[in-house]
Each structure stands twice: as structure tokens, then as C-alpha cells.
Amino acid sequence: MRVMEYKFEKLTEKIFVCASSDHRFGTDAFLLADFSKYRQKDKVCDLGTGCGIIPLIMQKSRPPQIIYAVDIQESAIEQLKLGIEKSEIENIVPICADLKNLWNNAPLGQLDLVTCNPPYKALKAGFESEITAQRIARHEIMCNIDDVCKSAEKLLKFGGRLCICNRPERLSDVLFAMKNHNIEPKRLRFVSKNPHEAPWLFLVEGKKGSKPFMQVEKQLYIRSENGFSDELQKIYDTGKD
């Protein structure tokens, strides 16, 4: 039996994320939280929340009124609960559920924003980790992008937004799934390490029931000659105590 080792990562002096080798986080979570342009009045759901990094990032500055944080893995939800307890947060609701089926009394048609940092790799694509939690996080084993968009359509009110990040090779899959579930892609942004390299990530926002028109925003670079780019540093520092 594996003994899980937890480590509390500090987002601010008051906000902590409980991370482990199974459920951890990276730069893409910060980029997606920032890209989502969440508001204080919003009702939000983060699908496949893992250790809850995106809901916890949202606590740093003008947090939404409520965030449902959903994951199918009990170990992930346990880590999120530890982070919530240590950070003394009241507006995050941890939910252990399959996003394909949602949960009893889910706020259908009521949410302003759904976020998801989904598994990037299609099932059977590339190397699959032997650790079950990591396979679930990286590969479409428990859900795929169509499942995410289908559930987001159920949760969002008319005009509500779905924000997703993924690898560029999955762009057509994501846009197709959004449109297939009445979520019209409205904003798209590519992320590169520097101006000389091809994008390694994209961020996309879709609106439920919206008319077709998509704005492609300027590219985001995460590195500069001196380390982090000014924009990435600003994203990391937002709401810093």
C-alpha cells in the first residue's frame, strides 16, 4: 500500500495548495485561471480539479461567490479539503463525482463559468504512466473533451462561459466538441515558451448559446532573457499578499 506524502505549496501568506506526487500542478493552471477572467459575482465549477489548484488560485484576488470543485478521485478531493482547511476558505465546495454524470442537486443551467484543465492525451496516445492517478490526469481514461463540453453545457446558464486549456494538436477536437454542445468558441490564445518556439499550449473560451465569432488574442510568452516574462510574472503575482 502506497503511503502518500503531502506538501503544502504557498500561493500567498494565507492560501495553500496540498500537493502530492499524484495530484500536483503546473504553469497551465495559473494561465487558465487568469484567462478565465472570473468575477466576484460568478458561480463557478472547475471540472477535474485535482488538488484544487484553479479554485485556490481564484482565492488570491476578488474570488467568485462559489466554486464547485469536482474530481472523480477521492485522493484528489482529500487533498483539496486539506488545502481548504489550512487556508480557511469557505466558498469552495469539494465534490467527488464523475463529471460525465455530475452529482445530485448539481446547479444545472445556473453557472456563469466552467473551467477545465483536461487530460491532454487521447486514450492510447503516447506513453502512459503506471500510476493510476497520473494516467487519469494525462490521458482520456475516465473522460474525454466531449464529456467535458457536454457537462459544461448542462451546468452553464445561457451566455455562461467554458474555459479550457490543451495542447495545440488537440485544438480541432476542442473546438468541435464545444460547437457540438452549443458552446461557441469566442476567444483563443496560444502560449509559447519564447518568440522562437511553436506554441505548446492554447487557451480557449466558449459561450453557451452565442453566435459565431472568435477573437484570436496576441500570443503569450512565458520566458524572457532574464527568466519569466513580465506577463507570466504578473499572472503569478496577482493577488499576492
Disulfide bonds with the S-S distance in Angstrom:
none
